[in-house]
Amino acid sequence: MRIEDSGLVIPLRPDVTTVGRGRGVDVHLDDPSVSRLHAEIVRRGPYVYVVDMGLSRNGTRVNGRPIARRVLEDGDVVSFGTARCRLGGIPREEVDPDVELRRAVAPELTRREVDVLTSLCRPALSDEAFVAPATARDIAGDLVVTEAAVKQHLLRLYQKFRIPEGPNRRTRLANEVIAMGLVRPLPPVHVPQQGRPLDGQPAGGVRRPAPPGAAGHGPGRVPGPRPTTTAGRRAS
């Protein structure tokens, strides 16, 4: 593993390599965005995967995507906070191109569950880095519902997507939903600016008409009734 900032190359341990800012880790990253025990890189035979410990403040990303656990490939860039490391020397596994991988089938979702998932994943789909998924309180405020209702929806969604109990459960659910392509980034909302008031018209409102009987024929006068003919009809 090569640390991008310094160029230092550190070999991985045969089993588990700990990464963080603490003194007892195997790979020490002197970066304030890195937690003391930030993540683990695990080797299992020819495979290497990274595990976020769930206690890091700024999370772990692989090639820009937030992860909780992810199998790594040769050349992947793993970001611990803002510290970037590139993995190399991982053997490539030849996959038969004629064998098509079966994609996971998304469970049936209600409209409200889709709203909850969209609100949950919105921070992770933004352009900002190291943003955790929305909390239950954030989702409740976004959807104008109670926090208890959001938690009930999340419990059902954990079951539907088979997210086991444990730390970082919301992050694992968000990763699964994003990987399935069930949510997309929303286009930015452009708020139109208020136009300038017309000449002679006060800003912030419409000019009120002058009281009846005011002199002049200006725009502030309220016209009186039209004259009538002898037949009782108004003159045209």
N, C-alpha and C positions, 0 to 999 in steps of 0.2 A: 504494500500500500504506500503510495506516494502522497505526501502532504503538499498541496499545491503552492502554498505561500512560501515555504522554505525549500521545497524540492527534496526534502529528506525522505528516503525510502526505508520503510520499516517492514520486516517480514512478519507475516501472521503466525500465530501459534498453531500447533497441530489441532487444537480443539477449540478453545474460546479465547478471543482477544478482546479485552476490555478497552473502551475508548472514553476519555473524559478529560477533565481539568484537575482531578484530584491527584494525590501523590501516589496512590497505590495502583493506578491503572497501567495497562501495558503500553498504550499509545497516549502520551500526554500532549494535549493541545492547549497551548497557552493563549486562549481566546476567551474574552469575557462572556461571549454568547454560548459557550460550551459549559454544560453542567459537570459537576464533580464526577459522577458516574453517568455518562450520557447514553451509551449504547454498547452492544456486544456484536462482534463479528464471529460467526460460528462456522466451523468447517465440519462437514459430514461427508466423508468420502471425497468424490470429485466436486461436490457442491459447496458453495459458500453463500451464507445469507447473513443479513444484518438485522438486528433486533433493537428497536428503541425501547429503553427501559421503562418508559411511561412516566418517568419522574423528571425528564428534562424540560426546561422552560421553553426552549425555542424549537424543539422537535428535531426530527431527522428526515432528510429528503434524499431520494435517489433520482438523479437526473431531473431535479426540480420538482418532483412529486412527493408530497408528504407520505410517510409510510409508518407502519407499526412493525411489520416484519416483511422482508422482501428478499427473494433469491437474487444474487448478484451475477452479472456476467462480466467478461473481460472488457475493461474500458469504462465501466460505470463510474459516475462521479457521485460520491456520497457526501452530503453536506450535514455536518454536525453543528447546528446553529449556523454561523456564517463561515466556519472553517470547512474548506473543501478538500476532499481526499479522492484520489483516483485509484481504482483497483486494477491490478494487472496480474498476469500469470495464471489466470483462471482458465482451465482447459475448456475449449468450446466443444459442445455436444452436437454431433451431427443429427439433424432431425430429417426424417424422410419427408420431402415436400409433397408426396402423394397422400400423406396421412394428414387429414384436416382435423385440427383440434376441436373438440366439442366445446362450444361456448356455454357458460353457465346460463341457465334459464332464469330470468328475473321472476320473482313471485308476483302474484296479482296484488295490486296496490289500489287503495281508494284515493280519491282526489285529495283528501286531507292528508293522507300519508305522503303523497307526492309533494304537497306543499311543505310538510315538515322536512322531508329529505332535501328539498331545494334550499330551504332556509339553513339547514344544517351544513350543507356543503358550500354555501355562497362564499364564506371567508376563504376556504381553501382554493376556490376557483378564481380568486382575485389575482391581480398582478403583483400584490405584495408577497414577499417571501416569509416563510416561517409563521404562518397564521394557522392557529388551531381551528377545528370546526366550531360552530356556534354552540353555546351552552343552551340548556333548556330554558333559562331565563331570556336569553337573546331571541330564541325561536318564539317564545310566548309573546314577547314584545313585537316581533316582526309580524306575527299572524293575528295579533290582538286576541289571544286566548289565555287561559290560565296556565301557569307553569305545571300544575298537576295534570292537566289534560295533555300537555306536551310529553310529560314523562310516561304517561300511559301509552301514547302513540309510539314512543321510542322503545318501550318494552315489547310491544307487538312487532316492531320492525326488527329488533334483535332476534326474535324468534323466527320471523319470516326469512331473514338472511343468514340464519344460523351463526350468529355472532356469539361465541361463548362468553361467559362471565370472566371478568379480569380487568386489569388496568387498561386505560386508553380504549375503552369500548366504543365511545363515540367516534374516535379516529378510525378504528377498524371498520365501523359501519360506513363512514364517509368514503374510505378507500375502496370498499367493495362497490358502493353505488357509483363512484366515479369510474372505476374500471369497467363496469357494465355499460357505461354511457347513458345512465338513466337521468342524469342532470347535465345541464349545459350552462356555461357562463351567460348571465343576463346582459343585454346591451346596456351601456350607460344611459342614465336618464338625464336629458338636457332640459333644464328649467328655463323657459323663455324669460328674457328680461322684460321688465315693465317699460312700455314705451313712454316717450316724453309727452307731457301734456300739451294739448293744443294751445296756440297763442291766445291769451285772454282767458284761459280756463285754469282755475287753480288746481294744483297737483293734489292727487289723492281723492278726488271726487268730482261730481258733476255740478256745474253752477246752478244754483237754485234760482227759479224765476222770481222776479220782483213781485211784491204784493199787488193785488188788484187795485187798479186806479192809479198806478204809478204813471208819471208823465213820460212822454216819449214813445217812440216806436222801436226802441232798441231790442236787443235779444232778450233783455230781462223782463219785458212787459208781457203780461198775460192778456191776450186779446179778449175784448168783450163780445157780447152777442152781435151777430150780424143784423143789419136793419131788415125789417120785414116790409113786404108790400101791403097794400090795402086788402089784398085777398087773404092775408094771413100767412102767405108763403114767404120764405126767406129769399132775398134777392140772390141770384146766382152770379 
